[in-house]
Amino acid sequence: MSVPAVITTVIDVDPDRPRRRISNGALLVHIRAVHTESKGEYGWPRVWKKLLAQRIRVSKDRIQRLMKLHGIKARMRLAAQLFGRQREAGEDEEEWRMLALTKPVRH
């Protein structure tokens, strides 16, 4: 019994879309390159978008997990400029953001 042509067409792999999985180590090299290129200003959402633009297709969760695991995160300089307040020593980052968002900026 031969296999119908419809079934063979459906299960054929499209040669234009190779489905290779990139290793975490190789992906980390790409993440660090994008992060360095942005001078540390990109967090995981922008790094993920930049990698997609470079045709490196990986999940958002994987980018977020690897960046967190390796301590790669966006700098807070812009936020400090917007909120008009630097983070004080010993102040929790989340607490700082909440205070910065709720306190009025003095010019």
Sequence and secondary structure as in RCSB ss.txt:
>XXXX:A:sequence
MSVPAVITTVIDVDPDRPRRRISNGALLVHIRAVHTESKGEYGWPRVWKKLLAQRIRVSKDRIQRLMKLHGIKAR
MRLAAQLFGRQREAGEDEEEWRMLALTKPVRH
>XXXX:A:secstr
    HHHHHHHS  TTS      HHHHHHHHHHHHHHTTT   HHHHHHHHHHTT    HHHHHHHHHHTT    
SHHHHHHHT    TT  HHHHHHHHHHS    
